[in-house]
Amino acid sequence: MNLTAGIRWTEDQKTFNNANQYIVEAGFLTGAPYNPDGSGLEDGDPLMGPLGDSATIKDRAWTPMASLSYRWSPEVLTYASYSKGFKGGGFTQRVFPPFAFIPSFKPETSETFEFGIKTDLFNRRLRLNSAVFLNNYDNLQITVNDPTLGFAPIIQNAAKARIKGFELELLAEPVYGLRIEGGLGYLDAAYRNVDLRALDAGVSTDSKLQNAPKWTLSGAVSYKAEFGNGSSVTPRVDWSYRSKVYNDAVNTPELVQPGYHMINAAVAYRDPSEAVTVTLGVKNLTKEVYLSSGYGDSFGGIIEGVYGRPREWYLSVGYSF
């Protein structure tokens, strides 16, 4: 039985000064009573309070970890682990209309519990790994539009959330040169409660967490063909699947990406010295169209999405020395 433990001390300090955060051109909003003191908006007005305002945030955290493992045989190992995570707070650096204060957000913290098993079977021709886990988040940081604060997106703390699930991994080599890989992941992600500021922005306990697909699957097959002079050619095909994803915190319908498949393929040549590798490949073979990120502006009615890259061919040359 092995015990591994550690602890990290983090002190995170950020200072923000708005001396260079000002309105260059107020445009059609000139004269509108948007300044914190009720005065009309003019060119050169600060975005947050009087020019020269500054604020400092200092966060401190102890983040321990511990892992206990036991090897039942040379082929089978089980483990249990616990760890804490920390993500420092900060400031939203662009806002509109001008605020009377510099908007900030608190640190995000997490606790992770994991139990798993790792195996190497049949003379290391079959590897099976699995794990179950639970992540608890406090003050989860999300980007939202808060109608009580203005038009521009700001970072808010969404109170508590949890993600639990499991992972399975497979690697098999039934015959020399042939590799078969597979993976399966499941996530059950939910907000446990939501801060009032996040509620104002449209996030509730019924909202789905951003970028947390319920199912992910993957598979790959490759075969290394060796020649008499010592060179080799290895064709490989990769497939992956990702279920429905919500690309923003408020679950804008236009930014919900349904499940999609992705296929990549490549052929690699390695010279007899194994120093030079030449790879010809293609990414997104089927030209899948999918959203990778997005943002919805609830004030202006503008929705922006970033799509994944289309089919791409590539040629790479590597040299090892």
N, C-alpha and C positions, 0 to 999 in steps of 0.2 A: 504494500500500500504506500502511495506517495502523497504527500501534502505539499502544495505550493501556495504561498501566500505573499501578499505585498500590499503596499499602501502608497498613495501619491498625494502630495500636498500641492495645491494649485492656488496661486494668487493672481487674479486677472484684473487689471486696471485699465479703464478706457476713459479718455477725456475728449470731449467734443466742444469745439468752438465754432460759432456760426459767423465768424467774421467774413467768410467768403461765400455765405449762403444768402444770396439776395436776388430780388426779382430784376431781371435785365430789362424786360419789356412787359408791362401790365396789359397792353393791348386793349381789347374791347372791355376788359374789367376795370380800366382806369376810373378811379373815383368811387368804385364800389366800397362799401364799408366793411372791408375784410381784415383790417389791422386789429390787433388785440385791444387797442384803445378806442376802437370804433371809427377811426379816421379812414378816409378814402384811400384806396390802393394807388400807389404811384411807382414809377420806375425807380429802382434803387432801394425800395423798402426791404427790410430783412424778412427772411422766410420764417424765422422763429425768434420773436422778441427783439429787443434792441440789438443792433450789431455789436459784436464783442462779447455777447453772453457766452458763458461756458458752463459745462457741467462735467462732473467726474463720477464714475461708478467703480467701486472696488469690490470684487467678489472673492471669497475664500472658500475652499472646500477640501475636505479629506475624502479620497475615493479609494476604498480598500478593494481587494479581490482575494479570493481563496478558491482553490480547486483540490478536490480529493479524488484520487484515481486508484483503481485496483485492477491488476492484471490477473485474470483467472487462469490463463494459459498463455503460451507464446502468441496465440492467434486472437485472443479476445481480451479487450480492456473496456472497463466501464468507468465513468467519471461523473462527478457532480460539481458544479461551480456556482459561485456567487460573485457579483461585482457591482460597483456603483460607478455611474458616469456623471460628467459635469460639462455643461456648455455655458460659457459666460454670457452675461447680459450685455446690453449695448444700447445704441441710439438709432432711431430712424433719421436719416440724414437729409431727406427731402420731404417736405410737407407742403400742403396748400389747402386752404388759405393759411396765412401766417398764424403761428401759435404764440401764446403768451409764455410758453415754456418749451424746453427742449424735450421731445418725447423719447422715453426710454422704455426698456423692457427688462424683466428680471432673468436670472439664470435659469436654465433648464437642467433638471437632474433626472437620473434614471437609476433603477435597480433591476438587475438581470439575474434570473435563476435558470440554470440549465442542467439537464441530465442527459447523458448520451452513452452510446456504445460504439466501439470501433473494432472491426474484425478484419483479419487477413486469413482467408481460408484456401484450402486445396493448394497448398504449396505456393501461396501468394498469387494464385491465378484469379481469385475472386476477393474483392474488397467491398464490404458492406458497412456503411456508417449511418447512424441515425441519432437524432437528438430531439428533445422536446424542450421548450423554453417559455419563459414568461418575462416580459419587460414591463415595468411600471414607470410611467413618466409623470413628473410633476412640473407645472409651469411650462408645458410644451410650447415652444415658440412657433407661431404661425404668421403668415402675411395676409392681411385682410384690408378691406375698406371699411372704416368705421364712420357711419354717417353723422355721428355726434362730434367728430373731430375734423372732418374735411374731406377733400376729394382724393388725395393721394394715398396710395397703399402704405400702411405702416405695419410694423411687427408688434404683435400682441402676445401675451401669455394666455394659453387656452386651458389653464388649470390642469386637470389630471386626465391621463389616458393610459390604456394598457394594450399590449400586443402579446398574444400567446399563439403558439403554433408548433409545428414540427418540420423536420427536414430529413430526407433520405438521400443517400448517395450510393451509387454502384459503379464499380470499375471491374471489368472482367477481361481476361486475356485467355480465351479458350484454346487458342493455338498461337504459336510464336508469331509475333508481328501484328496480330489482329487485336485491336482494343475496342471495347464497347463500354461507353460511359452513359450514365443516366442520373437524373436528379429530380426530386419532387419536393415542393415546399408548400406549406399551408399557413396562412395568417388569419387570425381572428383579431381584428383591430377595432377599438372603440374608445370614445371619450367616456370617462367615468363621471365627470362633472365639468362644467364649463364656467369660466370667469365671466362676470357681467360685461366686461369690455369686449370679449369675444362674442357674447350673445348679441350685443349691439351691432356687431358686424355681420350677423347672420349665421354664426356657428352654434350648433346646439348639440346635446348628447345624442341626437339622432343622426348627426352629420357623419359622413364617412371620412376616415383619415386620408390625408393626401398621400399619393404614391405608395399605397399599401394594397397590392393585388392579393386577392384571397388565394389564388393558386398560381404557382409557377412550376413549369416542367421543362426539362431539357434532356437531350440525348445526342450522342455523337458516335460515329463509327470511323475508324481509321485503320489502314493496313500498311505496314512498312515492308516493301519489297526490296530485298537486298540482291545485289549483283556480284558476280565473281570478282570484279576489280575492287570491291569494297564500297562502292557508291550505293545509294539507296533512293527510292522514290516512295513518298508517303501521301496518298490521297486521303482526304478527310472531309466529312460532311457533318455539320452541326445543325441541330434543330432546337428551337426553344418556343415556349408558349407562355404568355402572360395574360391572366384574366383581367376583367374590368378594372380600370384605374381612374380615380378621381384626381384631376390635375390641379385643383385648387382647394383651399380650405372650405369654401362655402358651397362646393359641389355644383358649380355652374354647369347646367345640362349640356351646353355646347362644348364643354371641355372634358366631358366624360369619354374616355377611350375604351371601347369594347375590347374584349379579348382578341388577341391576334397572334399569329405564328410568324416566326422568323427563321430563314434558312441561309446559312453561309457554307461555302465550300472552298477547298484549296487543295493544291498539289505542291508538295515540297520536294526538292531535289537536294541531296547532300553528297558532296564529292567524296572520293575515296579517303582523303585526309580528315574528313569530317570537320574541316575548318570553314568551308564555304557552303552556305545554304541559300538556295534560290526558291522563292515561293510565288506561285501564281494563284490568285484567289478572287473570289467574288463575295461581296456582302449584300445581304437583302436580295437574294437570288430571285424571289418572286415579286419584287417591287411592291412590298407591303407598304400601305399608306397608314401612318399612325401618328398620333400626337405624343410628343415626349414631354411637353410642359405647356403651360398656358396661364393666362390671367384675364379675369373679367372685371371691367370697370362698371360698377353698379350705378355710378353717377352719369357718366357720359354714354352709357349703353354700348361701349366698345369692348369687344372680346378679342384677345390676341392669343394665338396658338403657335407653338413651334413644332413643326413636323420632323419626324425622323428622317435620316438621310435616305435617298433612293438607292436603287441598285448601283453598286460601285465595284469596278474591277481594279485590282492592284497587283503590282509586281514589286517584290522586295528582295534585296540581296543582303545577306549577313555574313560576317567573317569573325571567327573566333580565334583568339590568340592569347 
